[in-house]
Amino acid sequence: MQTFLILTVNLLLLWSLVVAQEKKQITVEWIYSDKSEELTALPKFVWLEDNTAILYDLRKLEDERTFEAFDPQSLKREPILDMNKAVTSLKSYVGEDDTTTVLEWPIAFDEQGTRAVYLFEEDVYLLNLKNAEFHQVTDTEAEEKSVNFSPDGSMLAYVRANDLYVYNIEKQSEKALTTDGSETVLNGTLSWVYWEEIFGRRDIGYWWSEDSKSIAYLQTDESPVSIMHFVDFEPQVPRVIEQRYPKAGTTNPIVRVGVVGIDDAKTTWVNLDTSDYEYVARVKWLPNNQRFAVQVMNRAQTQLDTYFADRATGETKHVFTESDTAWVNINDDLYFLDNGKHFIWQSERDGYAHLYRFTMDGELVNQITKGEWSLRASGGPFWLRQAVSAIDEETGWIYFTSLKKSSIERHLYRIKFDGTGMERLTKRDGTHRIICSPNGKYYFDTFSNITTLPSLNLHKNNGERLHELAPPRKEMFSEIGFKYPELFTIPTSDGFPMPAEILKPKDFDASKAYPIIYHIYAGPSAPTVFNAWNRNRYFDQILLRNGYLVVRFDHRSATAISKILENRLHKLMSGPIEMRDIVDGVKWLKSQPYVDGERFGIWGWSGGGSFTLNAMTNTQEFKAGISVAPVTDWHYYDTKWAEFTMKRPQDNPGGYERTSFVKSAKNLHGRLLLVHGTYDDNVHPQNSWAFIEELVQAGIPFDMMFYPMRKHGIKDRPARRHLFNKMVVFWQENL
């Protein structure tokens, strides 16, 4: 009997060991697969004008997916589309051999929730949700783009061959609103620098009036902009691709704003002299549809002026000016109240991003939010700044997201117009992405923290959670061996607590010295440390398994805490100022007994690639580094981004000299892997070629990986798998 018990215990121990070993390990192949996407998939959603929503649940199997109506009052959720019938209808246009089995999320729904619009084979298609039937709107050789519904849902607007068109859905008729579009004249669509730097990778070049009778639009003249070239390797005789891209200090596209009536297709130009401004930053209609606001900015980006333009005449009235000795950040928090007496505006005039109330003549009424903390958007690219989630004029509440609790979290707050009654509505520690219903009575909260997978919840506007639409997928995650990072702070030499996180193995031994890899981005107000779920940490698990500790920390100007900290980088971005904090952080880590200071690595992408080169050519702290798609000299980057801190090269030659890693390349310390895509239209390969030439001249060996015809993100799965597996090998060989 005793022998049997011993045998049984041994078998159980063996079985538990086998189970533990069979626990799925994260691989690069898994990271860039459907399986990893499923882990954090959440329903897509859009609010409609009646304060109900449309959902599309990505957690369901593909053949079970459809669009669903969701009522936040009753919590009723039901299908509103016969998906099979809709796919059959689509195939009657695009051909039965088309492989589509389920529709994806459309470009847009109308605000009434009756139709959706798609682009298939560069033509526009309308889907009637009720009868599940498609209608082909365009059938042209030219590509249509920038498609959207009018507010009343009766029309579509879109751009073809750089002209703006509208389509009357009931009459099934198209009308051209502009006719002068060309290779260099763009109507209602954006040039590259506006798409990337001003409108945050959204092709927003026109704006419907709320009465659906007019469209304000941006016209761009790109003829003076310099041309870049890329060579496609695939044709036997390679084709040359051209891109108009204004390099720092060179000529920008010339832009102006017009307003065109839908009925007469006649454009009235806004009466502003294009020589008086450099950039058109934002356009927004006032509630009465008779005027719209136009925000313009000077070349140095130190002054932003807001004008009200008359729809009928184009005449303008100057309303207010925002200025800063370093630069003004563009934001999307401008709201005109329905009472016609006031507007709300986000400003950094006291060094922090806060809300202010003004009269319609631009006179300040009061500062609404105050304190040594900033408003901050809860989602989207870091350079888009829209923190207000809703304004409920009936009750006098403004709902917004901010960093008040912590710079590494995002929370929803509300406050009265007079600045009283402020309270935090989101209670769970972590990061909350908030999207409110049009009437501000409900909101969807996409929530996660460093140990909690993303979930989607419905709340009332007092913070009460009403329904969990998609809980964290713990059942899937339990199959994966995953170690959570620890959040902490690292002091600089003058005592600033830099937000930080570190990943240590389960069997961490404080008496052992581990090699460490520092992942960096470091742009102004572009933090990497969040109390949120982050897909970047999947790759960290692979590095951890290979024996490395992984760390992130943000120098003070990257934390997004204040404009005061951002302004430290005036005329010296990505240079010695940030590097002082970074070296302080690295030296603090090296002073810890569990860190092998002789085996310290650094890597980053884009701005992080730049800082990798900065660190490896201006310090001797790193044994190895990987730089992906780096800006190596601000002369090679675009006007809008390079000049907001650096100004023009002719105005700040010393700053450009001190921040050029081409100039410091000869001082490279440690082994470098340099990575770039040959069709990177954001950070041109020229940046890497220039840096490489200096290494060649200095006789410095390095490693290089270029990806044919990949853009800045090197996004396709085969290239990503190849790159990140190569990175693992590089660390094994050099760290």
N, C-alpha and C positions, 0 to 999 in steps of 0.2 A: 504493500500500500504506500509506504514511504517513497519507494522508487518511482511509483506511478505519479505521486504528487510532485516529486522533483522534476520528472520528465514533463509533466503538464506545465509547471511554472517555467521551465526552460523553453518550451514551445511557445508559451504566451510572450515571453520576453523576446524571442526570435521574431515572432509575428509582429510585435510592436515596433521592433527595429526595422523590419522590412517595410511596414506602413510608413514609418518616418522617412525612410530612404526614398519611397515612392512618391512622396510629396513633391508636387511639380516645382521644378526650379525655373526661375525666369531666365529666358534666353533672348538674344537679340531677335531671333526669328519670331518668338512669341510676342515681343513688344510691338513689332510691326506686322500684326496679323489681326484678323477679325476677332479672335478670342480676347485679346487685350482691350479692343474697343468695346466689346460687350460688357466688360467688367464695370465700366463707368458710364455706360449708355443711359440716357434719360429721355423721357418724352420731349419732343419738340412741341412748342406751343406758340400761339399768338392770341392776343386779346382782340375782341371785336367791339364795334361801337356800342352794342347793347350790353356790354360788360359780361358777356359769356366768352368762352374761349374755344379754339380748335386745338385738338391734341393729335399728335402722331407718335405712337409709342414704339420707339426703337428697341425696346426690350422684348417685344413679341417676335415670333418667327416671321420671316418675310412674307410667307403666304397668308399670315393672319393680320397683317398690318393694314390699316385704313385710317382715314380722317375721322375723328370723333368730336362731337359737340360736348362741351362740359359746362354745366351750370354751377357757379360757385355758391348759389343759394341753396339749391336742392342737392348738390353734389352728384346730380344725375349725369351719367356719361354714356353716350350711345353713338353708334356709327352714323355718319351722314353721307357716306359714299359707298357705292357698290364697286369695289376695287377691280374685280374681274371684268365687269362691264366697261369700266373706264379704260383698262388696258386694251381690251378688244377694240374699243373705239379709237384709241391712239394708233393701233396697228393698221387700221383701215387707211390711215394717212401715211405712216412711215414704213409700212410693209410687214407682212406676216413673218418674215425671217428675222425681224427685230427681236432681240433677246430679253426685252423688258418683261418682267413678270409682276412687278409691283411698282407703283409710282413712288418717287421720292418726294421730299418736302419741296413745294413749289418756290418760284422766285418771290411770289407775293400772293396773298388773298385780298379780295376787296374787303372793305371795312364792314360790309354787311354780312359777310360769310356765305355768299352765294356762288362765287367763282374763284378759280385759281388760275394763275398764268405761268406758263412754262416756255422754255426755249428748247427746241429739238432741232438738231442739224441747222442751227443758227437762224431758225424761223420761230415766230411767235405763235403759241397755241393757247386757246382758252379752254378751261375745263368747267362745265356746269356741274356743280356738286350734286344737285338734286337729281338730274337724270343721267349722270355719269357719262356725259357725252362731250367729246372734244370738238372744237372748231378751229380750223387753221386760219390764223389772222393774216400772216404774210407768207409769200412764196416768191422769194427774191434770191438773186445770186449774192447780193451783199448781205453781210451779217447785221442782224438787229441786236441791240443791247440796251442796258439801262431801262428795263421795262418796269412800269408801275401803273397802278390804277389811279384814276381821279378819286378824290375823297367821296363823291357820291356814287362811285362804282359804275358810272355810265360809260366811261371812256378808259382807254389805255394811252399812255405816252411811251415813246421809245425813240432811240436814236439809230439812224441808218446812214452810213457814209458821212457821218459827222453833221447830219441835219436832224432836227427834232420833228417828230411826227405825232399826231394823235389819231386814234381809231375809235369811232363811234360804235359801241357794241351792238346796240339795237338796230342801227341802220347798216351795219357791216360796211362802213365806209372809212377810208383813210384820207387824212389831210396833212400836207406838209406845212409846218409852221415856220420853218426857215428853208432857204434855198441856196445859201452861199457856202455851205460846208465844203471842205476840201481836205487835202492831205495836211494842211497846216492851219486851217480855220475849223475850230471845233465848237459846235453848238449843243449845249446840254449834256456834254460828256467831258471828262477831265483829261488834261495832260498828265504825264507820269508823276511829276513833282507834286501836283495837286492831289492826285489819287493817293499817293504814298504818304505825304507829309502833312497835308492840310485836312483832308477828309478821311484819313485813317483807313485806306484800302477799301473805300466804298465809292463807287462811281456815282456820286451825288452832284449832278451838274444842272439840275432843274428842280423847281419847287412849285407844286400846285397851290393855287389859292383855295381856301376852304370851300368857297362857293363853286369850285370846279369850272370857273369861267375864264381864268387866266393862268399863265405859267410864267414865273420869273426864271430866267436861265442865265447861265454863264457862257459867254463867248470868249474863246481863247485863240489868240494868234500865236502860233508856235514858230513862225518863219524865222525869227531871230535866234532861236535856240540851237545850240551846237548839237551835232549828230554823232552818236556812238555806233560802233559796228560790232557784230557778232557773226562768226562763221559757223554754219551748220555743216557737220561732217558727213551727213547721210547721202546727199545726192552725189553722183559720180563727179559732177562739177559743183563743188560746194556753193550754196547760195549765201549771200551776205544779207544779214538782217540789220535794219537801221532802227535806231531809237533816238528820239529827241530828248536830251537830258541836260539841264543847265548845271554846269560845274560851278563850284564856289567862285564867286567873283565875276562870273560871266553873265550874259543877258538872260533874263527870265522870260517866260511867255508873257504876252500882253493880254490882260483880261479886262472885261467890262461886263456889266449886268444889264440885261434887257428884260422887258415884260411884254408878252405877246398874248393877244386875245384869241380865244379858241374860235370865235365866230369869224373874225375878219383876218386872222393870221397876220396882223400888223404889229411889228415890234416898235416899242417906245424905249429908247435907251435912257438909263439912269443918268442924270445930269451930274456926273463927277468926272473931272479931268483925269485921265489915266496917268498923267505925269505927277499927280498929287499923291499917289499911293503905289505900292509895289504888288501887294497881294489882296485879293478878295477872300476874306476868311470865312464868312458865314452870311447866309441870306435867310430871313424868316418873316413870314406874313404876320401882320397884326390881325386881331380878331375881326375887325370890320371889313377885311378884304380890300380896303381902299388904299392901304399903304403896306409897305414891307420894309423891314430893317436890312440894311447892308452894312456889314462890318469890313473895314479896310485897314491895312497895316503898311507901315513904311518898310523900306528895305532892311534897316537895322533891327526891325522887329521890336523897337522900344516904345512904339505908340500904336494903339488900336483905336480907331474912331468909328462910332456908330452913327449912321444917318437913317432917317426915315424917308423913303422914296414914295412919291405919289404914283399910283397905278396908271392914272390917265395921262399925266403930263411928264412924268419922269423927274420932276423937280424934287430937290432934296432939302432936308432940314437937319443940321447937325444936332445931335442929342447929347452925347457925352464922349469923353476920351478916357481911355485906360492907358497908363504909362508906367514904365519901370526903367531904372537906369541900366539894367542888364538886358532884359527882354520881357515881353508879355507872352504868357501862355494862352493859346486859343482855348476856349471852352464852349460847351454847348448848353450852359445853364443861363439862358435868357428866356424869360417867360412873361408874357403880357397878360395881365389879369383881365377878366371879363368885365370888370367894373369900368374899364376904360380910363382909369385914373393912375394906375401904378404898373411898374414892371419889376421883376426880381432879376438880379444879376449876380453872378459869381465873380469875385475879385480877389486878387492877392495883394491889395494895396497896403495891408498891415503886416505883410510877410507870411501870411497863412491864407489858404483858400477858404473864403467865407462868403455868405450870402448877404446881399444888401437890397433894400427897397428904395426905389426912385419914383418920382413923379414922371409923367409922360414927357415932360420938358427936360428931363435929365437931372432934376434937383434931388439930392440925397435926402431921404426921409429918415431912415435909420439903418444901422448895421443889425442884421438879424442873428447871425451866429458869431460867436467870439471865443477866443482862447488860443492857447499854444498847441493847436492841432488843426488839421486840414480836412476839408471835404475831399472825397475821392470817389471816382467811379467804382462800381462793384464788379465790372467785367469789361471785356474788350481790350484793345491795345492800350498800353500804358500811356501813350501820348494823347488819347482821347479823354476828355475831362467833362463828364456829365454825371453829376452826383445827385441831382434832384430826381426823385422817383415819381412824385405826384404832388400836386397842389390842390387842396380841397378848400375852395373859397367859401363854401357854405359854412364850414366849421372853423375856418381860419387856420388850418394846419398845413405846414410844408413838410413833406417827407423826403429825407435825403440820406445818403450813405457817407460815412466818414471814418477817420482813423482815431477818433477821440479815445476809444478804449485802448487801442494798441496800433502801432504802425504796421504790424504783421497780420492784422485782422481787418475785416470790412463788416460794419454793422449798420443797421437801419435805425434812424432817429426821426423824431418829429419835433417841430417847434412852431410856436405862433408867429404871426407876421411881425409882432412887436418885439420878438426875441425872448418871450417868456415861455415857461412850461416845457422846456426841452426834456425829452426822455428817450431812452434807448428801448427799442421795440424787440430787437433780436436778442435772445438770452443766451443761446448756446455759444460757447467760445469757439471761434473759428471764422470762416469767411462766408458771407451771405451775398449772393447775387440776386438783386431784387428787381422784379418787373411788375408794376402796378396796373390794375385795371384802369380804363379811361376815367371812371368816376372816383378813383382813389379809394374805393371801399374795400378792395381785396388786393392781395399781391401773391405772386408765386415767388418762392424762396428756394434757389438752388444752393444747398448748404453742403459744406464739407469742413473737416479739419485735418490735422496732420495724421491722425489715426482713424479717421472716419471717411469711408467712401462717399461720393456725392449722392445726394438724395434731392427729391423735388417735393415741396410741400406747399399747400394753400393756406394762407393766413387771412384773418380779418385785419383791418388797418390799425387795430389796437395791439397787434402782435399775437393775438390768440391763434393757435394752430387749429385749423378746421379739418384738414384732411392730408394724409400722406399719399401722394399720387405714385411715388416711386421710392421705396425705402432703399437704404444702402444694400448692395448685393453681397452680404456677408457670406452667404452659402457658396458663392463662386470664389470669393477671396480666401476662404478657409483652406482651399486646395493648394494655395501657393505659399511657399516658404518666404515670408516677407518680414523684414526688420524695419521698425519705425525709427526715424531720426529723432534726436533730442533737440529741443529749442533752448537757446541760451543767449548770452551776449558776450562780446569780446571788447574789452576796453582799449581805446586808443591811448596814445601817450599823454594826451591832455584830458583823458577821462570820459570821452564820448562812448556810450554803450552801443556798439554796432550789433544789430540783430544777426543771429547766427544759428545754424543748425549743423549737427554732425551725426553721421551714421557709423555706428560701431557694431561689431559682430555679437552674436548671442553669447559667445564664450569669451567676451572681451576680458583681457588681462591687463590691468593698469600697470603692471611691472614690465610689460613687454613694449618695445618700441615699434610702432607700426608706420609704414609709409602712408602718405596722405595725398589725396587729390582734391584740389580746390576748383570748384566749378563757378565761373564768374560771368556776369553780364556788365553791371556797373554803370549803366547810363544814368543821366540825371532823372531823379524820381522814377527809376525803373528797378524796383527791388526784386530780388530772387528769393528772399526768405519770407514765407507765408505760413500761417497756421491754416493750411488748406491742403487738400489732396493734390498731388503734382505728378503728372506722368513722367517727368524727368527723373523721379526717384526710382522708376523701374530699372533704368540702366545703372543707377547707383548700386542696386542689389547685386548686379554682375560684378562690379568693381569690388564690392565688399567680399563677395565669394572668392575673389582672386587675391584677397589679403590686404586690400587698401581700406583705410578710413576715407570717407567722403565728407567734405565740408563746403558750406556756402556761408558767406557773410557779406553784408552790404555796407560800403563806406557811407559816411553820413549824408553825402549829397545824393545818394541813390535811394535813400529810405522813403522818400515822398513825404516826409514830415512837414516840410515848409519850403516856401520860396526863398527864405533866408539861406537855407542850406544849399539850395540849387544855385543861387547867385554866386556862391564861392567859385563856380566854374567859369565865370565871365571871362572870355577871351583865352581860356586855357582848358578846354574840355578834353577829356581822355589824356590827361597829362600828369604833371608832377603833384598836383593838389590831391587828386584821388589816390595817387600812389602812396602818399604818406600814410593815409589810413590803412591802405591795403598791406603795406610793409609792417605797420604796427600789428595788424591782425595776424600776419604770417609769423612774425617773431614771437607773439604771445603763444601761438599754437606750438611753435618749435620749443618753447620753454616748458611745455607740458611733458611729464616723464613718459607718457605713452606714445609720443610722436618721435619718429626717426627724422630729425631735421635734415639729414643728408639725402633723404629720398622724399622730396616735396614736389608734387606736380601741379600744373595749372592747365585748365582748358576752358574755352568759351567759343561762342558763335556770334558772328556779326560784331556788335559792340564788345562782346566778351572775347571774340577773336582778337580785336584790337588791343584789349587790355592784356591778353596773353602775351602779345608781342611787346607791349609796353613793359610788362613785368620782366620779360626775359632779355630785354635789351637795355633796361635802365636800372636793373637790380641784379644781384647774384644769388637770389634766394631760391631759385628753382632748378631742379636737376633735369626736368623734361616738361614739355608743354605741347598742347594741340591747339592750333588756331584755325578756326573755320570761318571762311568768308570775311576776313578782317578789312576794315578801313585802315590803310597804312599811312595815309597823309590826307588831311582835310581838303587839299587842293583837288583831290579825286572824287569828292563826294558832292551831293547836290546843294544848291544855293540855300534852300529853306532850312534844312537841318544843320548843315555845317555852319551857316552864318548866324543862327539864332544865339549861339554862345560866342562863336569865334569872330563874327562879323566878316567883312570881305578880306581876302588876303592882302589887298592893297592898303587896307586900314589897320591891319594887325599882323604885319609880316613876322614879328618876333614870336607871336603866339603860334603861328603856323609852323615856324621853325622848331619851337620847343616841343610841339606835339606830333612831330613827324617821326614815325618809326622807320621810314626809309632812311632818314638821317642817322638813326641810332642802330640800324641793322648790323653794322660792323662790330657792335659790342655784344652780339648775341651770346648768351651764357646758357648752356644746357642744350639738350637735344630737342629739336623742333620737328613736328609734323604739321605741314601747312596744307590746308584743304580749301578747294574752291570749285564752283560750278562754272563751266565755260560760257554759259548764257545767263550769268548773274546780272540782271538789269537793274539791280538795286545797288549792291557794292560791286562795281565792275572788276573783272579779273585783272585789269590794269593795276589795281592795288597790290595784288600778290606778285605780278610780274615785276613791278618796281622794287619790291622788297627782295625778291629772289635775285635780281641783278646785283644788288648790293652785297648779298651773301656770296655770290659767285666772284665778284671783284675782290672780296676779302678772303676768299678761299675757305669759307666756312661750310662744312658738310651739313646737310639737313635732309629730311624726308618730305615727300610731296605726294598728294593725291588730288588729281583734277577729274571732275565728273563731266563727261561730254553732254552738252546741251541741257544741263541742269541749271535752274535758277537759284535764287538766294537760299531757299529752304531745302534744296536737294531732297524733295519731298517724296518721290516715288519709293515704294517699299523695297524693290531690289537695291536701289542705291543706298537707302538708309541701312539696310541689313549689311551691305558691303562695308559702308563707312564705319558703323559702330563695332562690327567684328574686327575691322582693321585697328580701331582705337584700342580695343582690348589687347591685341597683339603688341601694339606699340608700347603700351604701359608695361606689359610683361617683359619686353626686351630692354626698356630704358629706365624703368623705375624699380 
